[in-house]
């Protein structure tokens, strides 16, 4: 599995955790499904490809302000909790920074 594929999987997992635990939603709301799809499209078209850094450290911000703030909110809440719900993905994410 490529780095981009792993990152897409991690982003989707983070959004799913946020929706189920923070929002108490049984299914992913449409706005968050849109965010997950948008994030995956951005990763597919990343100009840095497999050698990319973490998005927050990237010199080129490819998210518009609304999606950028929404993904920040998701990651702020989910980041510390990933070690409990998906320890392998959390450790891999930390080392890929």
N, CA, C and O atoms as CSV, one atom per row, in Angstrom:
chain,resi,resn,atom,element,x,y,z
A,1,UNK,N,N,0.852,-1.179,0.000
A,1,UNK,CA,C,0.000,0.000,0.000
A,1,UNK,C,C,0.899,1.245,0.000
A,1,UNK,O,O,1.873,1.320,0.750
A,2,UNK,N,N,0.564,2.194,-0.834
A,2,UNK,CA,C,1.369,3.409,-0.932
A,2,UNK,C,C,1.083,4.349,0.231
A,2,UNK,O,O,0.091,4.199,0.945
A,3,UNK,N,N,1.958,5.303,0.402
A,3,UNK,CA,C,1.789,6.284,1.481
A,3,UNK,C,C,0.491,7.070,1.304
A,3,UNK,O,O,-0.228,7.321,2.271
A,4,UNK,N,N,0.202,7.452,0.073
A,4,UNK,CA,C,-1.027,8.212,-0.206
A,4,UNK,C,C,-2.254,7.380,0.172
A,4,UNK,O,O,-3.195,7.903,0.770
A,5,UNK,N,N,-2.252,6.108,-0.168
A,5,UNK,CA,C,-3.382,5.236,0.175
A,5,UNK,C,C,-3.537,5.114,1.688
A,5,UNK,O,O,-4.656,5.141,2.200
A,6,UNK,N,N,-2.424,4.981,2.405
A,6,UNK,CA,C,-2.470,4.910,3.869
A,6,UNK,C,C,-3.013,6.209,4.455
A,6,UNK,O,O,-3.805,6.185,5.398
A,7,UNK,N,N,-2.592,7.335,3.902
A,7,UNK,CA,C,-3.086,8.622,4.403
A,7,UNK,C,C,-4.579,8.775,4.149
A,7,UNK,O,O,-5.302,9.288,5.004
A,8,UNK,N,N,-5.046,8.340,2.993
A,8,UNK,CA,C,-6.480,8.408,2.701
A,8,UNK,C,C,-7.258,7.539,3.682
A,8,UNK,O,O,-8.316,7.935,4.171
A,9,UNK,N,N,-6.732,6.363,3.962
A,9,UNK,CA,C,-7.369,5.462,4.912
A,9,UNK,C,C,-7.411,6.093,6.310
A,9,UNK,O,O,-8.420,5.998,7.010
A,10,UNK,N,N,-6.314,6.731,6.706
A,10,UNK,CA,C,-6.238,7.368,8.022
A,10,UNK,C,C,-7.215,8.534,8.131
A,10,UNK,O,O,-7.896,8.681,9.147
A,11,UNK,N,N,-7.287,9.358,7.097
A,11,UNK,CA,C,-8.215,10.499,7.114
A,11,UNK,C,C,-9.653,10.009,7.215
A,11,UNK,O,O,-10.437,10.549,7.996
A,12,UNK,N,N,-10.001,9.013,6.447
A,12,UNK,CA,C,-11.366,8.471,6.507
A,12,UNK,C,C,-11.661,7.913,7.903
A,12,UNK,O,O,-12.747,8.118,8.445
A,13,UNK,N,N,-10.682,7.205,8.477
A,13,UNK,CA,C,-10.868,6.640,9.813
A,13,UNK,C,C,-11.053,7.750,10.849
A,13,UNK,O,O,-11.885,7.629,11.748
A,14,UNK,N,N,-10.280,8.829,10.723
A,14,UNK,CA,C,-10.403,9.945,11.658
A,14,UNK,C,C,-11.778,10.598,11.551
A,14,UNK,O,O,-12.385,10.934,12.568
A,15,UNK,N,N,-12.265,10.777,10.347
A,15,UNK,CA,C,-13.580,11.390,10.150
A,15,UNK,C,C,-14.682,10.476,10.687
A,15,UNK,O,O,-15.646,10.950,11.289
A,16,UNK,N,N,-14.541,9.162,10.467
A,16,UNK,CA,C,-15.526,8.216,10.994
A,16,UNK,C,C,-15.556,8.254,12.526
A,16,UNK,O,O,-16.629,8.266,13.128
A,17,UNK,N,N,-14.378,8.274,13.152
A,17,UNK,CA,C,-14.305,8.348,14.618
A,17,UNK,C,C,-14.935,9.640,15.132
A,17,UNK,O,O,-15.689,9.626,16.104
A,18,UNK,N,N,-14.625,10.741,14.482
A,18,UNK,CA,C,-15.171,12.039,14.886
A,18,UNK,C,C,-16.698,12.018,14.827
A,18,UNK,O,O,-17.375,12.457,15.757
A,19,UNK,N,N,-17.217,11.506,13.732
A,19,UNK,CA,C,-18.674,11.482,13.562
A,19,UNK,C,C,-19.350,10.545,14.558
A,19,UNK,O,O,-20.396,10.883,15.113
A,20,UNK,N,N,-18.767,9.381,14.788
A,20,UNK,CA,C,-19.435,8.427,15.679
A,20,UNK,C,C,-19.281,8.785,17.144
A,20,UNK,O,O,-20.215,8.578,17.919
A,21,UNK,N,N,-18.131,9.319,17.557
A,21,UNK,CA,C,-17.917,9.590,18.979
A,21,UNK,C,C,-18.213,11.040,19.372
A,21,UNK,O,O,-18.810,11.284,20.420
A,22,UNK,N,N,-17.813,11.976,18.568
A,22,UNK,CA,C,-18.014,13.389,18.905
A,22,UNK,C,C,-19.425,13.852,18.544
A,22,UNK,O,O,-20.097,14.511,19.337
A,23,UNK,N,N,-19.858,13.499,17.341
A,23,UNK,CA,C,-21.179,13.927,16.880
A,23,UNK,C,C,-22.281,12.944,17.262
A,23,UNK,O,O,-23.465,13.250,17.126
A,24,UNK,N,N,-21.888,11.756,17.743
A,24,UNK,CA,C,-22.846,10.701,18.127
A,24,UNK,C,C,-23.761,10.321,16.961
A,24,UNK,O,O,-24.950,10.063,17.150
A,25,UNK,N,N,-23.189,10.291,15.756
A,25,UNK,CA,C,-23.964,9.958,14.564
A,25,UNK,C,C,-23.756,8.483,14.210
A,25,UNK,O,O,-22.640,7.970,14.288
A,26,UNK,N,N,-24.839,7.812,13.821
A,26,UNK,CA,C,-24.741,6.406,13.405
A,26,UNK,C,C,-24.095,6.278,12.036
A,26,UNK,O,O,-23.359,5.329,11.765
A,27,UNK,N,N,-24.381,7.244,11.180
A,27,UNK,CA,C,-23.770,7.272,9.853
A,27,UNK,C,C,-23.035,8.602,9.691
A,27,UNK,O,O,-23.278,9.558,10.427
A,28,UNK,N,N,-22.157,8.638,8.740
A,28,UNK,CA,C,-21.393,9.864,8.502
A,28,UNK,C,C,-22.318,10.884,7.829
A,28,UNK,O,O,-22.885,10.602,6.773
A,29,UNK,N,N,-22.474,12.075,8.439
A,29,UNK,CA,C,-23.301,13.114,7.810
A,29,UNK,C,C,-22.728,13.514,6.447
A,29,UNK,O,O,-21.535,13.359,6.183
A,30,UNK,N,N,-23.597,14.022,5.608
A,30,UNK,CA,C,-23.217,14.366,4.238
A,30,UNK,C,C,-22.043,15.352,4.187
A,30,UNK,O,O,-21.158,15.216,3.343
A,31,UNK,N,N,-22.033,16.332,5.076
A,31,UNK,CA,C,-20.950,17.321,5.079
A,31,UNK,C,C,-19.606,16.662,5.360
A,31,UNK,O,O,-18.594,17.051,4.776
A,32,UNK,N,N,-19.584,15.673,6.242
A,32,UNK,CA,C,-18.331,15.001,6.578
A,32,UNK,C,C,-17.954,13.970,5.522
A,32,UNK,O,O,-16.771,13.688,5.326
A,33,UNK,N,N,-18.946,13.405,4.843
A,33,UNK,CA,C,-18.652,12.516,3.712
A,33,UNK,C,C,-18.007,13.336,2.595
A,33,UNK,O,O,-17.062,12.887,1.946
A,34,UNK,N,N,-18.531,14.540,2.383
A,34,UNK,CA,C,-17.947,15.445,1.395
A,34,UNK,C,C,-16.502,15.782,1.778
A,34,UNK,O,O,-15.621,15.815,0.919
A,35,UNK,N,N,-16.264,16.031,3.065
A,35,UNK,CA,C,-14.917,16.344,3.539
A,35,UNK,C,C,-13.969,15.171,3.299
A,35,UNK,O,O,-12.840,15.379,2.855
A,36,UNK,N,N,-14.401,13.960,3.581
A,36,UNK,CA,C,-13.565,12.771,3.364
A,36,UNK,C,C,-13.250,12.601,1.879
A,36,UNK,O,O,-12.108,12.326,1.511
A,37,UNK,N,N,-14.254,12.764,1.032
A,37,UNK,CA,C,-14.040,12.646,-0.414
A,37,UNK,C,C,-13.104,13.745,-0.912
A,37,UNK,O,O,-12.232,13.498,-1.745
A,38,UNK,N,N,-13.291,14.952,-0.399
A,38,UNK,CA,C,-12.449,16.075,-0.793
A,38,UNK,C,C,-10.994,15.822,-0.393
A,38,UNK,O,O,-10.081,16.048,-1.188
A,39,UNK,N,N,-10.780,15.354,0.836
A,39,UNK,CA,C,-9.430,15.084,1.321
A,39,UNK,C,C,-8.757,14.007,0.466
A,39,UNK,O,O,-7.572,14.115,0.150
A,40,UNK,N,N,-9.498,12.987,0.098
A,40,UNK,CA,C,-8.933,11.918,-0.737
A,40,UNK,C,C,-8.596,12.423,-2.136
A,40,UNK,O,O,-7.576,12.037,-2.706
A,41,UNK,N,N,-9.447,13.282,-2.689
A,41,UNK,CA,C,-9.135,13.864,-4.006
A,41,UNK,C,C,-7.887,14.722,-3.934
A,41,UNK,O,O,-7.052,14.679,-4.838
A,42,UNK,N,N,-7.748,15.500,-2.873
A,42,UNK,CA,C,-6.563,16.352,-2.692
A,42,UNK,C,C,-5.309,15.490,-2.578
A,42,UNK,O,O,-4.270,15.827,-3.146
A,43,UNK,N,N,-5.403,14.382,-1.850
A,43,UNK,CA,C,-4.251,13.489,-1.723
A,43,UNK,C,C,-3.905,12.847,-3.060
A,43,UNK,O,O,-2.729,12.667,-3.378
A,44,UNK,N,N,-4.926,12.499,-3.848
A,44,UNK,CA,C,-4.680,11.914,-5.172
A,44,UNK,C,C,-3.935,12.882,-6.089
A,44,UNK,O,O,-3.125,12.463,-6.916
A,45,UNK,N,N,-4.211,14.171,-5.939
A,45,UNK,CA,C,-3.624,15.172,-6.824
A,45,UNK,C,C,-2.511,15.986,-6.169
A,45,UNK,O,O,-2.156,17.059,-6.657
A,46,UNK,N,N,-1.965,15.483,-5.076
A,46,UNK,CA,C,-0.910,16.216,-4.369
A,46,UNK,C,C,0.317,16.359,-5.271
A,46,UNK,O,O,0.797,15.382,-5.845
A,47,UNK,N,N,0.810,17.580,-5.385
A,47,UNK,CA,C,1.953,17.833,-6.266
A,47,UNK,C,C,3.235,17.194,-5.746
A,47,UNK,O,O,4.184,17.011,-6.508
A,48,UNK,N,N,3.277,16.851,-4.461
A,48,UNK,CA,C,4.482,16.265,-3.884
A,48,UNK,C,C,4.464,14.741,-3.892
A,48,UNK,O,O,5.486,14.106,-3.631
A,49,UNK,N,N,3.325,14.159,-4.186
A,49,UNK,CA,C,3.210,12.713,-4.332
A,49,UNK,C,C,3.639,11.945,-3.096
A,49,UNK,O,O,3.321,12.329,-1.970
A,50,UNK,N,N,4.357,10.867,-3.311
A,50,UNK,CA,C,4.775,9.987,-2.228
A,50,UNK,C,C,5.781,10.638,-1.283
A,50,UNK,O,O,5.965,10.163,-0.162
A,51,UNK,N,N,6.424,11.699,-1.707
A,51,UNK,CA,C,7.427,12.344,-0.855
A,51,UNK,C,C,6.847,13.507,-0.051
A,51,UNK,O,O,7.596,14.311,0.503
A,52,UNK,N,N,5.524,13.601,0.014
A,52,UNK,CA,C,4.874,14.714,0.699
A,52,UNK,C,C,5.099,14.654,2.206
A,52,UNK,O,O,5.304,13.589,2.789
A,53,UNK,N,N,5.054,15.825,2.804
A,53,UNK,CA,C,5.110,15.916,4.261
A,53,UNK,C,C,3.679,15.899,4.785
A,53,UNK,O,O,2.733,15.730,4.015
A,54,UNK,N,N,3.523,16.073,6.081
A,54,UNK,CA,C,2.175,16.183,6.635
A,54,UNK,C,C,1.526,17.441,6.061
A,54,UNK,O,O,2.208,18.439,5.827
A,55,UNK,N,N,0.244,17.401,5.839
A,55,UNK,CA,C,-0.441,18.530,5.208
A,55,UNK,C,C,-0.257,19.823,5.992
A,55,UNK,O,O,-0.130,20.895,5.398
A,56,UNK,N,N,-0.241,19.733,7.321
A,56,UNK,CA,C,-0.096,20.965,8.106
A,56,UNK,C,C,1.281,21.600,7.925
A,56,UNK,O,O,1.439,22.797,8.162
A,57,UNK,N,N,2.285,20.817,7.508
A,57,UNK,CA,C,3.640,21.332,7.288
A,57,UNK,C,C,3.915,21.668,5.828
A,57,UNK,O,O,5.014,22.107,5.488
A,58,UNK,N,N,2.939,21.469,4.976
A,58,UNK,CA,C,3.124,21.659,3.537
A,58,UNK,C,C,3.209,23.147,3.181
A,58,UNK,O,O,2.446,23.951,3.716
A,59,UNK,N,N,4.126,23.522,2.285
A,59,UNK,CA,C,4.222,24.917,1.865
A,59,UNK,C,C,3.060,25.353,0.958
A,59,UNK,O,O,2.789,26.547,0.826
A,60,UNK,N,N,2.377,24.384,0.337
A,60,UNK,CA,C,1.260,24.672,-0.550
A,60,UNK,C,C,-0.038,24.200,0.108
A,60,UNK,O,O,-0.257,22.998,0.258
A,61,UNK,N,N,-0.886,25.132,0.496
A,61,UNK,CA,C,-2.156,24.743,1.108
A,61,UNK,C,C,-3.212,24.619,0.024
A,61,UNK,O,O,-3.608,25.608,-0.592
A,62,UNK,N,N,-3.661,23.398,-0.201
A,62,UNK,CA,C,-4.595,23.149,-1.299
A,62,UNK,C,C,-6.042,23.050,-0.828
A,62,UNK,O,O,-6.929,22.803,-1.645
A,63,UNK,N,N,-6.305,23.234,0.458
A,63,UNK,CA,C,-7.671,23.214,0.963
A,63,UNK,C,C,-8.207,24.640,1.006
A,63,UNK,O,O,-7.509,25.545,1.465
A,64,UNK,N,N,-9.430,24.855,0.539
A,64,UNK,CA,C,-10.052,26.169,0.733
A,64,UNK,C,C,-10.343,26.362,2.228
A,64,UNK,O,O,-10.377,25.386,2.978
A,65,UNK,N,N,-10.552,27.600,2.661
A,65,UNK,CA,C,-10.694,27.885,4.100
A,65,UNK,C,C,-11.754,27.063,4.835
A,65,UNK,O,O,-11.517,26.641,5.967
A,66,UNK,N,N,-12.904,26.827,4.228
A,66,UNK,CA,C,-13.958,26.096,4.954
A,66,UNK,C,C,-13.554,24.645,5.221
A,66,UNK,O,O,-13.681,24.164,6.347
A,67,UNK,N,N,-13.072,23.951,4.200
A,67,UNK,CA,C,-12.640,22.564,4.376
A,67,UNK,C,C,-11.410,22.485,5.279
A,67,UNK,O,O,-11.259,21.541,6.055
A,68,UNK,N,N,-10.549,23.468,5.170
A,68,UNK,CA,C,-9.340,23.477,5.989
A,68,UNK,C,C,-9.690,23.581,7.475
A,68,UNK,O,O,-9.114,22.871,8.300
A,69,UNK,N,N,-10.615,24.448,7.811
A,69,UNK,CA,C,-11.020,24.587,9.208
A,69,UNK,C,C,-11.758,23.340,9.692
A,69,UNK,O,O,-11.594,22.919,10.836
A,70,UNK,N,N,-12.562,22.761,8.823
A,70,UNK,CA,C,-13.318,21.566,9.190
A,70,UNK,C,C,-12.373,20.386,9.450
A,70,UNK,O,O,-12.561,19.654,10.422
A,71,UNK,N,N,-11.369,20.194,8.604
A,71,UNK,CA,C,-10.439,19.077,8.796
A,71,UNK,C,C,-9.563,19.323,10.025
A,71,UNK,O,O,-9.193,18.377,10.721
A,72,UNK,N,N,-9.232,20.577,10.292
A,72,UNK,CA,C,-8.479,20.904,11.509
A,72,UNK,C,C,-9.261,20.514,12.756
A,72,UNK,O,O,-8.715,19.928,13.690
A,73,UNK,N,N,-10.544,20.849,12.754
A,73,UNK,CA,C,-11.399,20.519,13.896
A,73,UNK,C,C,-11.446,19.004,14.113
A,73,UNK,O,O,-11.322,18.525,15.240
A,74,UNK,N,N,-11.626,18.266,13.032
A,74,UNK,CA,C,-11.668,16.803,13.111
A,74,UNK,C,C,-10.346,16.269,13.654
A,74,UNK,O,O,-10.337,15.426,14.551
A,75,UNK,N,N,-9.246,16.750,13.118
A,75,UNK,CA,C,-7.938,16.228,13.525
A,75,UNK,C,C,-7.571,16.638,14.949
A,75,UNK,O,O,-6.946,15.861,15.671
A,76,UNK,N,N,-7.949,17.839,15.359
A,76,UNK,CA,C,-7.687,18.261,16.741
A,76,UNK,C,C,-8.381,17.349,17.741
A,76,UNK,O,O,-7.805,16.979,18.764
A,77,UNK,N,N,-9.618,16.993,17.436
A,77,UNK,CA,C,-10.360,16.156,18.362
A,77,UNK,C,C,-9.907,14.695,18.274
A,77,UNK,O,O,-9.737,14.032,19.297
A,78,UNK,N,N,-9.715,14.201,17.056
A,78,UNK,CA,C,-9.435,12.786,16.851
A,78,UNK,C,C,-7.983,12.414,17.135
A,78,UNK,O,O,-7.710,11.307,17.598
A,79,UNK,N,N,-7.052,13.322,16.863
A,79,UNK,CA,C,-5.629,13.018,17.001
A,79,UNK,C,C,-5.257,12.333,18.303
A,79,UNK,O,O,-4.680,11.246,18.268
A,80,UNK,N,N,-5.563,12.927,19.455
A,80,UNK,CA,C,-5.198,12.290,20.720
A,80,UNK,C,C,-5.924,10.962,20.976
A,80,UNK,O,O,-5.428,10.121,21.726
A,81,UNK,N,N,-7.071,10.776,20.370
A,81,UNK,CA,C,-7.863,9.564,20.609
A,81,UNK,C,C,-7.513,8.417,19.660
A,81,UNK,O,O,-7.905,7.273,19.892
A,82,UNK,N,N,-6.785,8.720,18.607
A,82,UNK,CA,C,-6.422,7.684,17.630
A,82,UNK,C,C,-5.610,6.562,18.272
A,82,UNK,O,O,-5.724,5.408,17.860
A,83,UNK,N,N,-4.799,6.881,19.268
A,83,UNK,CA,C,-3.974,5.857,19.910
A,83,UNK,C,C,-4.846,4.791,20.585
A,83,UNK,O,O,-4.427,3.642,20.719
A,84,UNK,N,N,-6.056,5.169,21.007
A,84,UNK,CA,C,-6.978,4.213,21.628
A,84,UNK,C,C,-7.750,3.392,20.602
A,84,UNK,O,O,-7.924,2.184,20.764
A,85,UNK,N,N,-8.213,4.060,19.545
A,85,UNK,CA,C,-9.096,3.407,18.587
A,85,UNK,C,C,-8.374,2.753,17.419
A,85,UNK,O,O,-8.866,1.782,16.844
A,86,UNK,N,N,-7.232,3.272,17.077
A,86,UNK,CA,C,-6.467,2.720,15.958
A,86,UNK,C,C,-4.980,2.965,16.206
A,86,UNK,O,O,-4.376,3.824,15.564
A,87,UNK,N,N,-4.387,2.210,17.138
A,87,UNK,CA,C,-3.010,2.483,17.537
A,87,UNK,C,C,-1.987,2.359,16.403
A,87,UNK,O,O,-1.037,3.139,16.346
A,88,UNK,N,N,-2.166,1.411,15.522
A,88,UNK,CA,C,-1.202,1.234,14.425
A,88,UNK,C,C,-1.243,2.438,13.490
A,88,UNK,O,O,-0.196,2.953,13.099
A,89,UNK,N,N,-2.435,2.887,13.132
A,89,UNK,CA,C,-2.560,4.062,12.260
A,89,UNK,C,C,-2.010,5.303,12.951
A,89,UNK,O,O,-1.383,6.141,12.304
A,90,UNK,N,N,-2.234,5.431,14.243
A,90,UNK,CA,C,-1.738,6.595,14.987
A,90,UNK,C,C,-0.212,6.629,15.014
A,90,UNK,O,O,0.391,7.678,14.784
A,91,UNK,N,N,0.405,5.502,15.290
A,91,UNK,CA,C,1.869,5.437,15.332
A,91,UNK,C,C,2.454,5.687,13.954
A,91,UNK,O,O,3.442,6.407,13.813
A,92,UNK,N,N,1.845,5.093,12.941
A,92,UNK,CA,C,2.323,5.297,11.567
A,92,UNK,C,C,2.201,6.777,11.184
A,92,UNK,O,O,3.085,7.326,10.526
A,93,UNK,N,N,1.115,7.410,11.593
A,93,UNK,CA,C,0.900,8.830,11.292
A,93,UNK,C,C,1.952,9.693,11.975
A,93,UNK,O,O,2.444,10.651,11.379
A,94,UNK,N,N,2.301,9.369,13.206
A,94,UNK,CA,C,3.312,10.125,13.937
A,94,UNK,C,C,4.682,10.019,13.269
A,94,UNK,O,O,5.411,11.007,13.177
A,95,UNK,N,N,5.025,8.824,12.808
A,95,UNK,CA,C,6.336,8.638,12.181
A,95,UNK,C,C,6.410,9.212,10.773
A,95,UNK,O,O,7.505,9.477,10.278
A,96,UNK,N,N,5.281,9.407,10.122
A,96,UNK,CA,C,5.275,9.963,8.767
A,96,UNK,C,C,5.315,11.466,8.735
A,96,UNK,O,O,5.393,12.053,7.657
A,97,UNK,N,N,5.263,12.110,9.885
A,97,UNK,CA,C,5.328,13.569,9.921
A,97,UNK,C,C,6.698,13.948,9.482
A,97,UNK,O,O,7.021,15.134,9.421
